[in-house]
Amino acid sequence: MSESTATTELVQDLLARYRTGNESVLPSLLEVAHARIRTLAQIQLRKFPLLRSLGEQTDSMLHDAVLRLEQAMKATKPESARQFFAMASTHIRWALLDLKRRADKERIPDTQRCAEPAYPGSGPTSRVQKRDQVEMIHARVEELPDPLREVVDLLFYQGLTQKEVAGIIGVSERTVKRRWREARLALGEALKLFE
């Protein structure tokens, strides 16, 4: 069993207990989301060195995102893993946007050039342009049609397999692959920033 399959089964089990009034499982559900937020934040920090200047602020922002997710889950208990992952993905996206916006406040001048390209095959890009691309990818995901956004949420933000996604949303793997391809085309080259 893969790690993501085990995570999906764990989430389904915890949600079943949570829906019956067992509030003690909420921290375990939030830990699943926190782990994924941390992983994606680390990718951003690795790919975009200028964000590293945020230091300890990153942990604080990630913690705030989990607290916001906790409040959302108390207000609206997800009835399925599908709903939980959608809610968690939204908060992950917001946390990553917060991280980028915090970097903007550092006011790194556009004249500072990055040696590495924005994405494979492109030329040098300013630090401000790279930060803008970070924001663009997360904001553009919000604008995707629901079926495409859901696949991006589950594959990219949650790190699930295509087979798991198919099972969670009740479609064939072939449909998941098609939606993933369409989403990547809609998002363009920016998605390569996170591969």
N, C-alpha and C positions, 0 to 999 in steps of 0.2 A: 504494500500500500504506500503510495507517495505521501509526502508531507502535506501537500495541499489537499489530498483526499481525506487524510486524517483530520485536517482542520475543518473541512466542510462537514464531516460527520460529527465532530465535536460541537460545532456551531449548531447543527440541527438538534443534537441532544440537549445542549444548554438552553436553546430557545424553547424547546418543549417543556422543560422544567420551569423556565422563567414565566411562560404563559400560564402555568398553573399556580402562579403566585409565589414561587420560590425565588425571592429577591437575592438570596445568597450567591446565585450563579452570575449575577450581573458583573462583578469584577472579572470573572473569567472571560465573559463575552467581550468586555472592554479591552482585555489584554490581547485578544486576537487582533482587534483594530489597532491597538497601540503598536504591536509588533510590525504590522504592515506600514503604518505611518513612519515608523523609525527607519525601516528598510528603504522606503522611497525617499525619505529625507537624506539618508546616507548616499543614495545614488546622486541626488541633486548636489550634495556637498562635494562629492568626488568629481562630478562632471563640471561643476562650476565653482572653481576655487575661490572666487570672490565672495561666495556665500559663507565660506569658512570663518570670515571675520566676525560673524554673529556669535560664535562661541557658545557660551552657556545659554544664550537667549533661545537657541534652537530647542533645547530640552524643555524650556519653559513654554514655548509655543506648542510643542507637541503635546505636552501635558494639558494645556488649555483646550486643545482640540479634542482630547479624550474626555475631558469634563463636559464639553458642549455635546458630545455624542451621548454621554451618560444622561444628561438632561433631556435630550431628544428621545432617548429610549424609555425614560420614565414617563414622558408625556404620551408617547405612541409606541406601545409594545409591538415590535415586529412579529408578524404571525408566521413568517417563514424565513429560511436562510436567504432566500432571494431578497426579501425586504430588508433584512439585517445588512446584507452586503451592499445594497443600494444606499442605505442610510450611512453606513461606515465609509463608503467610497466618496460620498458627498463631503463628509467631514475631513477626509484625507485630502481631497482636492482643495478645500478651503484652507487647511493647514499649510499645504505647499504654496498656495498663493500668498498666505500671510508671511511665509518665509521669504518669498521673493520681494514682497512689499517692504519688509523690514530691511532687506539688502538695499532697496532703493533709498531708504532713509540714510544709509551710510554715505550717499552722495558721491559715489566713485565717478570721477570725471570721464566723460565719453572719450577723451583723448588718450586714456590708457588702453593700449591695444592688447588683445589676447593672442598668444602665439598659436593656440589650437583653433581649428576651424569650428564654426557653429554646428556643422554636421558634415559627414564625409563628402568630400568633393567640393566643398565651398571654400572660399578664401578666408583670410583673417577677418575677424569680427570684433567690434568694440565690446567692452564689458557691458555697457548699457544695452547694446543690441542683444547680447546673449541673455541678459536678465529679462528683456522684453520677450524673447522667445520662450523662456521658462513660463512666464505669465500667460503667453498666448496659448501654449499647449493645454494648460489646465482650463483656461477660459473657453477655448474652442470645444473642449469635451462637453462642457455644460450646454453648448448650442446644438449638439448632435441630436438627430431624431432619437426618441426613446429606445428603440430596439438596438441601435448602434451604440448609444451611450452605455446601455446596460452591459453589452459585450465588452466594451473598453473598461468599464468599472470592474468587471469580474476578472478579465484576463490581465489587465495592466495594473489597476490599483489594488486588486486583491491577490493577484498572483496565482489564480486558479488555472487548471488545465482546461483545454477546449472540451474534453469529455465531461468534466465536472460542470462546466458552464451549461452544456447541453442538458444535463440532468437537472440542474437548478431551475433553468427557465423553461424546460419542457419542449425543447426543439431538438432536431438532429444535429450531430456534430458538423455535418455539411453546412447547415444553416449558420451555425456559429462561425465557421471558417469564412463563409460568404460575408457575413456581417462584419467580421474583423477586417477583412480585406477592404470593404466599403468604408469602414471607419478610418482605416489607415490612409486611404486615398483622400478622404475628406480632410483629415488632419495634415496631410502633406508631409514634407520633409522634417517638420518639427518633431515628430514622434521619434525620429532617429536619435534625438538628443538624449533619450533615456534608455536606449538599447545597449 
